Amino acid sequence: MLFKKKLKFVAGLAIASLLAACGEKAEQSADTKQVEKQSFEWKLVTSWPKNFPGLGTAPERFAEMVGEMSDGRLKVKVYGAGQLVPALEVFDAVSRGTAEMGHSGAYYWKGKSPAAQFFTSVPFGLTAQEMHGWIHYGGGMELWKEVYAPFNLIPLAGGNTGVQMGGWFNKEINSIDDLKGLKMRIPGLGGEVLARAGGTPQTLPGAEIFTSLQTGAIDATEWVGPYNDLAFGLYKAAKYYYYPGWHEPGSMMEFTVNKDAFNALPKDLQAIVRTASRAVNQDMLDEYTSRNNAALKELVDEHKVDLRPFPKEVLMKLRTLSDEVLLEVANKDPMTKKVYESFKAYKDKVVKYHSISEQAFINARNAE
Ligand code: CA
């Protein structure tokens, strides 16, 4: 009897706990369903013309990827420059929440913090491969987040153009003096170096470059590289195409995310946003690496562009001026100094290693 009673009691307990578990499960699946139903629609503003090759197609790819990965729970609508906000107001628009995300270049925001410029490209600084190393494994991203935190923004990697071209000129550049008085579209730290060489740098959004060059409002311009420069038809407005892009050796693009919007996402969608940005970051570099070759060939063979290297002495002088400018910018505020020191320490190490790896290999492979 006692045994039977005990058995009944145990069975009762088991049933009760089974029922409780079922209840929990039912509750859980209701919760999951609720989360699944929660969907988000975001606006993404950019500094580029809608669907501009590389720069403009990268955020479109991001939106597509996020839509697929989230099964439509996070829909991102991409706006070209001027469609919702002007090209150079992306930072402010995302900061105040007019749009949840932006795609641009951090060096456009040097007025917000001089430190921002280090997260796009530094004259005679890091190549794309090296830049990605600093950002993701060398402490760069932590600093970038710190610089953007007061603006309610989270930065994410948004692509890389690789080494850019030196730019388009209507006169030969034979000595550093040829840069004196030159009005050139060249943003960020490169622009500050040009100013040091006696030129007048301008920061114009991409869409205004061609007309400014053609009408003589500017004497020269840099933009990106053959793939993008061909798309803007810059060869129609200038004769000489100089290389290399000493001022932008591995320009990193950025996604910015409004912090409140990001925090409102469930963890899985946050992971999707982060992962898609990394994928797009690498994808842009792959695309440029492949398409620049064909575009350069078309510029030279079909459009008879006069392709020239900057004379070595011009480059060496620009390198000296760059070092001076960087030191000066670093001393503007403690945060910029912190970023400069991290960048410089990483650069010293990676240059040393790459001299016996990437550089040694390229020298050997290309030797005649
Ligand atoms: Ca550029």
Boltz pocket constraint, residues with backbone or C-beta under 6 A from the ligand:
constraints:
  - pocket:
      binder: B
      contacts: [[A, 164], [A, 222], [A, 223], [A, 224], [A, 248]]
      max_distance: 6.0
